[in-house]
Amino acid sequence: FTGTDVYQRTFNPQEYLKEFYNLSDSNNQPNTFLINNLKSLHKMFSLDGLKGDTLIDIGCGPTIYQLLSACENFQEIFASDYTDQNRRELEKWLRKEPGAFDWSPVVQYVCELEGNR
């Protein structure tokens, strides 16, 4: 594992997102890792009784995929991360700033899993 100071200085969230959080890879093959995770999260958050007032994701990185299927089940969702660059990447997405990662294909996929609700 990398020490916290090195991780804080060198982790590149944009490269990480580009590599692991597109629905298809550079050869246009399905990203089965992400797709299976999205299906598992959908299944988990579809269980009766899995809901509440607050969901807290500690160590979310620069990602939101893990929270999408939880949106209908929790009043508030908090996402936190250790590194400044991961939090900045999420803020860019929230503010719809140029260069922010485009989560819309992943969001659309989750909506399709959920019957477009």
C-alpha positions in Angstrom: 0.0 0.0 0.0 1.0 3.6 -0.6 1.6 5.9 2.3 -1.0 8.7 2.8 1.4 11.5 1.9 2.4 9.8 -1.4 -1.2 9.0 -2.2 -2.3 12.6 -1.5 0.5 13.9 -3.8 0.3 11.5 -6.7 -3.1 9.9 -7.1 -4.8 11.1 -10.3 -8.6 10.8 -10.0 -9.2 11.6 -13.7 -7.0 8.7 -14.9 -8.5 6.4 -12.3 -12.1 7.3 -13.4 -11.1 7.0 -17.1 -9.6 3.5 -16.5 -12.2 2.0 -14.3 -15.6 3.8 -14.5 -16.6 3.8 -18.1 -19.1 1.2 -19.2 -16.8 0.0 -21.9 -13.0 -0.1 -22.2 -10.7 1.4 -24.8 -11.4 -1.7 -27.1 -15.2 -1.0 -26.8 -15.6 -4.2 -24.6 -18.0 -4.1 -21.7 -16.5 -3.1 -18.4 -17.8 -6.2 -16.6 -16.3 -5.2 -13.3 -18.3 -2.0 -13.2 -21.4 -3.5 -14.6 -21.4 -6.4 -12.1 -20.9 -3.9 -9.3 -23.8 -1.8 -10.4 -26.0 -4.9 -10.6 -25.0 -6.0 -7.2 -25.6 -2.5 -5.7 -29.0 -2.4 -7.4 -29.9 -5.8 -6.0 -28.7 -4.8 -2.5 -30.6 -1.5 -2.4 -33.7 -3.3 -3.7 -34.0 -5.4 -0.6 -37.0 -4.6 1.6 -36.0 -2.7 4.6 -32.7 -1.4 3.4 -33.5 2.3 3.8 -33.0 5.0 6.3 -32.5 8.7 7.0 -28.7 8.9 6.3 -26.2 7.0 4.4 -22.5 7.8 4.8 -19.9 6.6 2.4 -16.4 7.0 4.0 -13.7 6.7 1.4 -15.8 7.2 -1.7 -12.8 8.3 -3.8 -13.8 10.4 -6.8 -16.8 8.1 -7.5 -20.6 8.1 -7.2 -21.5 4.8 -8.8 -21.9 3.1 -5.4 -24.5 5.7 -4.3 -26.8 5.7 -7.3 -29.1 2.8 -6.3 -29.3 4.2 -2.8 -30.8 7.5 -3.8 -34.4 6.4 -3.4 -33.8 4.7 -0.1 -32.1 7.5 2.0 -33.1 11.0 2.8 -29.5 12.2 2.9 -26.3 10.7 1.4 -22.9 12.0 2.5 -19.7 11.1 0.6 -16.3 11.7 2.1 -12.7 11.1 1.1 -9.3 11.6 2.5 -7.6 13.2 -0.6 -8.2 16.8 -1.7 -8.0 15.8 -5.4 -10.8 13.2 -5.0 -13.1 15.8 -3.3 -12.2 18.4 -5.9 -13.1 15.9 -8.7 -16.5 15.3 -7.1 -17.1 19.1 -6.7 -16.3 19.6 -10.4 -19.0 17.0 -11.3 -21.5 18.6 -8.9 -20.8 22.1 -10.4 -20.9 20.7 -14.0 -17.5 22.2 -14.6 -15.6 21.6 -17.8 -13.4 18.5 -17.7 -15.6 16.8 -15.0 -16.0 13.1 -15.4 -19.2 12.3 -17.3 -21.3 10.0 -15.1 -24.3 10.2 -17.3 -23.8 6.7 -19.0 -23.4 5.1 -15.6 -26.5 6.9 -14.3 -28.5 5.9 -17.3 -27.4 2.3 -16.9 -28.6 2.3 -13.3 -31.9 3.9 -14.2 -32.4 1.1 -16.7 -31.7 -1.5 -14.0 -34.3 0.2 -11.9 -36.9 0.4 -14.5 -36.2 4.1 -15.3 -37.5 5.4 -12.0 
